[in-house]
Amino acid sequence: MSIEELARENVRNLTPYQSARRLGGKGDVWLNANEFPTAVPFGLTQQTLNRYPECQPKAVIDNYARYAGLKPEQVLVSRGADEGIELLIRAFCEPGKDAILFCPPTYGMYSVSAETFGVEYRTVQAKEGWQLDLPAIAEKLDGVKVVYVCSPNNPTGQVINPQDMRDLLEMTRGKALVVADEAYIEFCPQATLAGWIADYPHLVVLRTLSKAFALAGLRCGFTLASEEVIALLMKVIAPYPLSTPVADIAAQALSQDGIVAMRQRVAQIIDERQYLIGQLRDIPCVEQVFDSETNYILVRITASSAVFKSLWDQGIILRDQNRQPTLSGCLRITIGTRDESLRVIDALRAESV
């Protein structure tokens, strides 16, 4: 028997998530991963690397709970929000029996995580404007334990209608968890659902330090939920999910000064987003620029595959969304520095000649 045959069948058949780094490219303008464009310096304060870290570092949990307006017992920290996605499936879904549900076009890790654990995933395509199709979701809920809703949604950039979220939470009460993936919520903080957890104990909110906190390289995310949900996730999380240096830097980033600095970065990105949107709308090959509440924009472009390849060859790395349902001809552009915006604008103008 070959090594390949020893592997689980669902893993043999699995197509791994195509992260920005896996897709490669040799660019100097990296606008394909929704990162903050410049590095923020941090120094380490902890030198106890001979000891295992705390499973849930107190300073990180306390700081994030204060920031999110919750109790520390309602916060779990993990290796990015991606680990939070997985922990929820591991804790709540029986392989071969239960299912998860999500609404494409959306983030690709929901399906990959389900397939990895041998859990069925169901999809309900979003309506026009990429809002939830609630009647279609209601028809597919039988056997579903976890519903993932990305808001603001990646890659489309819009917030999910709050009343639709409330209706979904009522529809799933006593049957399934609803997971609001808020990786980009710092760019529209008024839209967070974290304050709803008290009314909906089956609501879970995912967060990250990768975007507005400019710490994608740290791999640090949070799950916000009722104390009961957090206690169950603590049963399945790895013994030491965060290294000591990660916990050290995360606690600093979540200090009061760190949060002030984050909000300044958000204001900078929103200003640059508005500038880039305004410029793109005047370029002939740009058919449509969609509104965004995030640090990226979705753009429909004439001959998008050829344009994507041309910019790639010039070292301008964007994210091709053509394969997602309803996103034919669409590229996603992360908001970078003004110099990076100008590179994109000039390159697209040259494609229009």
N, C-alpha and C positions, 0 to 999 in steps of 0.2 A: 504494500500500500504506500502510495506517495505521500509526502508531507502535505501536499495540496488536498489529498483525499482525507487526511486526518482532520482537517479543519471543518468547522460546522458549515453546513450547506448554505445557510443564509450569509455567512461571511464570504464563502467562495463566490457567491453571486453578487456581493455588495460592490457598488460603485462608491468609492470614498468621496467625502465632501471635497470639492475643488476650492480650497482656500486660495486667497490671493497669492500666498507664498508658493503653494504647490503649482500654480499656473505659471510661475516663473516670470521671464522677461528680464531684459537688461536695460532698465530705464534709469533716468535721473529725475523724472517727474512721476511719483508714485501716487496715483489718485484712484486706486482700485480696492482699497481695504478699509475706508472710512476711519482712518487714523487721524490724530491731530498732526499737522504737518511739521512741527518742530519739537525738539526734545526739551523736556523740563528737568533741570538738574535736581538730584536728591543725593544726600549723603547718608550712609548707614550709621545708626546709633547703637545697634546691638552687635556684640562680638561673641555671643555664646553659641557659636556654630558647632561646638562639640556636643551640645544637648539637642534632643528632639524638640521641635516647637510645640506650642499648645495646639490642640486640634482646632479650637475656635479662639484665636487670639483676642484677649479681652479688650485691648485698646482699639482694635479694628472694629469689633462688634459694637462696642459702646459708641464710638465715633459715628459709625454708620447709622445706628439706631437713632441717635440724636439728629443726624442729617435727614433721615427719612421720616421722622416723627413717630417712631414706633418704640416698643420696648425691646431691650436686648434679646429677650427670649423669642422674639419674632424675626430674628435675623440669623441667617446662615451664610458663611463666607466659603467660597470654593475657587477652584482653578477656572476662572472665567465664568460667565453665565452659561457657557456651553456645558460645563459640568452640572450646573443646576438643571438644565434640560434633561440630562441623562439620569440624574438622581431621582427625579420625579417619575420617570418611566420605571426605573428599577424598584422603587418603593411601592408603586401603585398599580403596575400592570403585570398580569400573569401572561408569560409568553404562550402563544397559541390559543389564548382565550380572550384577552382584553384588547382594546384598540385605543389609539390616539387619533385626534382629528385636527386638521389645520386647513387654512384657506389660501391656496396659491393665487397669484404670485406672492411668495414670501420667503423667509429664511430657509436655507437648505438643510440645516442641521436637525430639524425636527424629524424628517424622514430618515436620515442617516442613523440617528440615534435609535429610532424604533427598529429599523432593520437590523442593527447590530445586536439588539436584545431579542430578536425574534418576535417582535410585537407588531401586529397589524397596524398600518396607518391608513386613514381615510382622508380624502380631500373633498372640500366643497369650494369650487372656484368662486372667487370674490365677484361681486356685482360690478356694474359700471361705476367708475370712481373708486374701485377697490374697497368698497365697504362690504360688511358681512351679509351673506344671503341667509337670513335667520330661518325662513321656512325650510330651506334645503338642509341646513344644519340639523334642525329638529328631526327630520326624516332619517338622519344617519347616526343619531346619538345612541341607539341601542347597543350596549356592549362597550361604549366608549368610556374610558376612565379619565382621560386628560385631553383638554382642548387647548391648543396653543394659539394665541392671538398676538401678533407682533404689532405694537402701537407706540410710537410711529412705526409704520411698516417698512421693512427692508425687502425689496429695493425701491418701493414706490414713493415713500417719504411722507405719507399722509397719516394723520391721527384717525383711529377708528371712532366712529360716532359714539359718544358716551351712553346715549340711550340704548343703542344696540348692545353695548357691553352689559348694561343693566338687565336688558331682556335676556341675554345669553346666560347671565348669572342666575336669573330666576328659573330659566328653562333647565339648568343643570343642577339646581339645588338638590342635595341628597343623592345625586347620581354620579357626578364627575367633578374633577377640579377644572377650573378655568385659569390658565396661566397667561398673564399679561406680560409679554416680553418688552420691557421698557429700556432696552439698551441705549436708546437715543433720547430719553426723556429730558435730559438736562437742556436740550435745545427747545423744549416746550414744556417747562415744569408744571404749568397750570393743568396739563392733561393727565397727570399721574393718577393712578387708581389706588395708590398705597393707603390712602385714607378710607377706602371702602372695605378694607380687610375686617374691620370690626363688625360690619353688617353682613359680610359674606365670608364665613369661615372656610369656604371652598375656593376662595380667590387666592392666587399666588402671583407675586410680582417678581420678575427677574431684572436685575440691574448689573452694571459693569463699570469698571474704572478705565476701560479701553478707549473710550471716545472722548467725552468732554474733559475727563481727568488726565488725558494725554499719557495713559499708561498701558497701551496695548501690549507692550513687551513684558509687563508684570504678570499677566494672566491672573486677574483677580476679579471675581464677580460675586453677586449677592442674591440670595433668595429671601424674599420677604413674605411672610405667611403667618397664619395662626400658630400659636404655640404647639398645638397638636400636630400640625403638618411638619413643623421644624423638628419636633421630637422623633417623628418617623424617619425623616431624612437623615438625622444623626445616627440612626441604626445602620445605614448603608454607605455613608460617606467614608472615604479612606481615613486611616488613623491620623495622618499628618498632611492634610491637603495643601497647606500653605507653608512654604519655607520661611525661615526666620527673616531673611532679607526682604522677601515679599511683604510679610506682615509689618515689618519695620517701615517700609516706604508707604504702604497703604495707610497706616495710622497717621503718618505725616500728611499725606494727601487729603485726608479726611479731617484734619484739624480745622479750626475756624479760619486761619489764614489760608489754608489749602483750598477751602471751599470758596473764599473770596477770589482767589486766583483762578479757579475753575470758571467762575461766572464771568470773569474778564475775558477768558479764552472763548467762552460761548458767544459773548457780544462781538468779539473779533470775527468769529466764523460766520455769524449771522450777517454782519456787514459785508463780508466778502461774498457770501452766498447771493445776496441781493445784487451786488455788482456783477457777478458772473452771469446770473439769470438775465439781467438787463442786456448785457453784451451778446449773449448767445441768441437771444430772440431776434437780433438784427442780422444773423448770418444765414445766407440762402440755403445751405444744406441742412440747417436745423429746422425740422418740421414742427416740433412741439417741445416746449420746456415745461415740465410739470411742477406745480407748486410743491414746496417741501417744508417740513417742520424739523429737519435733521441737518447733519453736516455733509450731506450729499444731495445731488439732484439727478433725476431721471430725465433723459433727453431722447427724443425720437429723431433719428437722423436718416436722411436719404442715403441709400447704399451703405448702411451702417457697418456691415462686416468689412467692406473694403476700407472704410474710414478708420475703423478700429485697428486694422492691420497697418495702415499707413502711419497712424500716430504711434502704434507699438514700435514700428521700425525707427521712428524718430526719438524713441526713449520716453514717450508719454504713455503711461500704462493706465488704461481705463478698465472698467468691468463690463463685459458684454452680457446683456440680459436677454438676448434673442430667443433663447430656448425656453424661457418662462412663459406660461400661458398669458396671453393678451399683451405681451411685451415685444412683439415683433418690431425690429428696427430700433430697439432701445439700448442705449448705453448709460451706465451709471457713472457719475463723476463725483469723486470726493472733493470737498472744498479744501483747497490748500492755501498757499501763500499768494500774494498778489502776483509775484513773478510766475508762479505756476499757473495761475489763471490766465495770464497774458500768453504763456506758451500754448495753452489749449486754444484760446481765442484765435491766435495767429495761425495755428495749424489748421483749424476748422475753416477759417477764411480762405486759406490756400486750397482746401479741398473743394471749395465752392466756385473757384475760378473756372 
